[in-house]
Amino acid sequence: MNTRLACLLLVILLGWTCAVQATIVDPTWLKNQLGHDNLLVIDVREPEEFLAGHILGSANLPPMSLFAEHFLLPPLSELQGLLGAVGIDHQRPVLVVGNQDFIWAARLYWILEFLGHQQVYFLDTAWGHWEPGLLPISQEPQPPTARQFIPRIDERRLATKLSVLAAIGYQPILDGRTEAHYLGLESGGARRAGHIPTAQHFPWTQNREEVEGIYRLRDLSSMASVYEGLPKDQNIILYCTGSAQAAVNYVVLQALGYQVAVYEGSWSEWGNDLSLPKVNPSRQPPH
């Protein structure tokens, strides 16, 4: 089923408005959809932040619940229970909202797509940075109604150490960390510093802008020129330190029509495996 037909059916069945590739949405879009009981808003902030104020009817998923040891994904059974407990299933559209870092919300967005959810939306504005009074805010948590979430793994969304190793020199690999990490000036807590060979530097922060204290994702039209040199007919591998920053690149690139996968282990795995190749520009002699 193509996107336009899917949108038309969604309008008929749920009364929603829909746009092609409208995976990144703004607070006005959210305001117009909150009247539909089927939309589930997931707030990916710390519990104390959530209790201090959240969008009425939203559910909370603390960011660290999305990680296991070494920044890897939790076991599939644990993810299934975690997502089902806050009311997520495959029939219910989900919108994720986070703080001004965006990285935790982006990680949940990527996880949901990796697990086969096909109706995930990403709020382009940090929590509370919208026009005052635009969205209903509550300090009273509303216990979510648990649903059964059945994973339908989409392997295209996930890269592993082996697939990254095979991709070196053949597929685009994007490093979403800071310049200091990419150049090997800082290790990010790993045993080695540097980056994966052939990886290009596309820091996740370039997807975000701050204007007078308001944090938003940059408009997709402006981001198109940033990524225009990348191929749309190849799967692009994204990594960072622990696969959360890379998830912001994932959200934006996917909305722009690219095929993207996040390397789960990222530099936390690669930088600690002495058998894997790396490039450290800071150690290379000047020409």
Secondary structure, 3 states (H helix, E strand, C coil): CCHHHHHHHHHHHHCCCCCCCCCEECHHHHHHHCCCCCCEEEECCCHHHHHHCEECCCEECCHHHHCCHHHCCCCHHHHHHHHHHCCCCCCCCEEEECCCCCHHHHHHHHHHHHCCCCCEEEECECCCCCCCCCCCEECCCCCCCCCCCCCCCCHHHEECHHHHHHHCCCCCEEECCCHHHHCCCCCCCCCCCCECCCCEECCHHHHEEEECCEEEECCHHHHHHHHCCCCCCCEEEEECCCCCHHHHHHHHHHHCCCEEEEECCHHHHHCCCCCCCCECHHHCCCC
